Amino acid sequence: MQTISIIRRSVGYSAVVATLLAVATASIAFRYVTLEGPGTIDGQGFQFHSPVRGAKPPSGLGGNSRPYHLLAYRCEGLIVRNIDLLDCAYHSLRVIQSKRVHMDSIYIHNRVNGNNDGFHFISTQYLIISNCIVLSQDDACALFLFFESGVG
């Protein structure tokens, strides 16, 4: 099992990207990885919010191109615990077609943009969410099921 520890301080979005680059290629189909705090990840979602309707946001990215705090795809044995996630540009934690996922002791404050979900799960099996607080602009926890070959 691989554990990624968040340092006991608040880190900005670019620092988190740099920290997670070591496992970025593993974010697709990785097995038995833990992201563990204590710590805070500031997604700097205001950079992805347009101050005027129709204008581009400061980052130049908007709509469905906005980043997540964490995206996991076809993973197994993912554990995320004891972290604070603030002001994400899109969905804070998005998990797709994964198994044996455990989210514990997570604080999410995600109210900076439209469609700011806390947890967003698509075709995820054997999911545990415990001891979490979610303050979101949209869904605190969105659950979706899509059938594809070998999934569902």
C-alpha positions in Angstrom: 0.0 0.0 0.0 1.2 3.5 -0.8 0.5 6.4 1.5 0.6 10.0 0.6 0.8 12.3 3.6 -0.4 15.9 3.6 1.9 18.2 5.5 0.3 19.9 8.5 -0.3 23.2 6.7 -2.5 24.6 4.1 -1.3 24.1 0.5 -2.5 25.7 -2.7 -3.8 24.0 -5.8 -0.4 24.2 -7.6 1.4 22.7 -4.6 -1.0 19.8 -4.5 -0.6 19.2 -8.2 3.2 19.0 -7.7 2.7 16.7 -4.7 0.4 14.3 -6.6 2.4 14.2 -9.8 4.3 11.3 -8.3 1.1 9.3 -8.4 -0.6 11.0 -11.4 0.0 8.2 -13.8 -1.3 5.8 -11.1 -4.5 7.8 -10.7 -5.9 5.5 -13.4 -6.3 1.9 -12.2 -4.1 2.2 -9.1 -4.5 -0.2 -6.2 -4.3 0.3 -2.4 -3.4 3.9 -2.1 -4.1 6.1 0.9 -4.2 9.9 0.9 -3.9 10.9 4.6 -3.7 14.1 6.5 -3.8 16.1 8.6 -3.7 18.9 6.2 -5.7 21.3 4.0 -5.9 21.5 0.2 -7.1 24.8 -1.1 -8.4 24.3 -4.6 -8.5 28.1 -5.3 -11.8 27.7 -7.0 -12.2 31.5 -7.4 -9.6 31.3 -10.2 -12.2 29.2 -12.2 -15.2 31.5 -11.5 -16.0 34.2 -14.0 -16.9 37.5 -12.3 -19.0 38.5 -15.3 -21.4 36.1 -17.1 -20.0 35.1 -20.5 -16.4 36.2 -19.7 -13.6 33.8 -19.1 -12.5 33.2 -15.5 -9.0 34.2 -14.3 -7.6 30.7 -15.0 -9.0 30.6 -18.5 -10.7 27.3 -17.6 -14.4 27.0 -17.0 -17.4 24.7 -17.4 -16.5 21.0 -17.4 -12.8 21.7 -17.8 -12.4 22.7 -14.2 -10.1 20.5 -12.0 -11.1 18.4 -9.0 -9.3 18.1 -5.6 -9.0 14.4 -6.3 -10.0 12.3 -9.3 -9.7 8.5 -9.2 -10.6 6.2 -12.1 -10.8 2.4 -12.0 -9.1 2.2 -8.7 -9.3 -0.4 -5.9 -8.5 0.1 -2.2 -8.6 3.9 -2.2 -8.6 5.5 1.3 -8.8 9.2 1.8 -8.9 10.4 5.4 -8.3 13.3 7.8 -8.0 16.1 5.3 -9.8 19.5 4.7 -10.7 20.3 1.1 -11.5 24.0 0.4 -12.9 25.9 -2.5 -12.5 23.4 -5.3 -13.2 24.5 -8.9 -15.6 21.6 -9.6 -16.4 18.4 -7.7 -14.1 18.0 -4.7 -13.8 14.2 -4.7 -14.7 12.4 -7.9 -14.4 8.6 -8.1 -15.3 6.6 -11.2 -15.6 2.9 -11.7 -13.7 2.0 -8.6 -14.0 -0.6 -5.8 -13.4 -0.7 -2.1 -13.3 3.1 -1.5 -13.2 4.5 2.1 -13.6 8.3 2.8 -13.2 9.1 6.5 -12.9 12.3 8.6 -13.0 14.7 5.6 -14.1 18.3 5.8 -15.3 19.8 2.5 -16.2 23.5 2.0 -17.0 23.8 -1.6 -19.3 26.8 -2.4 -17.2 29.0 -4.7 -18.7 27.9 -8.1 -21.8 26.5 -9.6 -22.1 22.7 -9.7 -19.7 22.3 -6.8 -20.3 18.8 -5.5 -18.7 17.4 -2.4 -18.4 13.7 -3.2 -19.3 12.6 -6.8 -19.3 8.8 -7.3 -19.9 7.1 -10.7 -20.2 3.3 -10.8 -18.3 2.8 -7.5 -18.7 -0.4 -5.6 -18.1 -1.1 -1.8 -18.1 2.5 -0.7 -17.8 3.7 2.9 -18.2 7.4 3.8 -17.9 8.1 7.5 -17.3 11.1 9.9 -17.4 13.7 7.0 -18.8 17.2 6.9 -19.7 18.6 3.5 -20.8 22.2 2.8 -21.3 22.3 -1.0 -23.0 24.6 -3.5 -24.6 21.6 -5.2 -24.8 18.0 -4.2 -23.1 17.0 -0.9 -22.9 13.4 -2.3 -23.9 12.5 -5.8 -24.2 8.8 -6.7 -24.5 7.6 -10.3 -24.5 4.1 -11.9 -23.6 3.5 -15.5 -23.4 0.1 -17.0 -20.4 -0.7 -19.2 -18.6 -4.0 -19.9 -17.4 -5.5 -16.6 -18.9 -2.7 -14.5 -22.3 -2.4 -12.8 
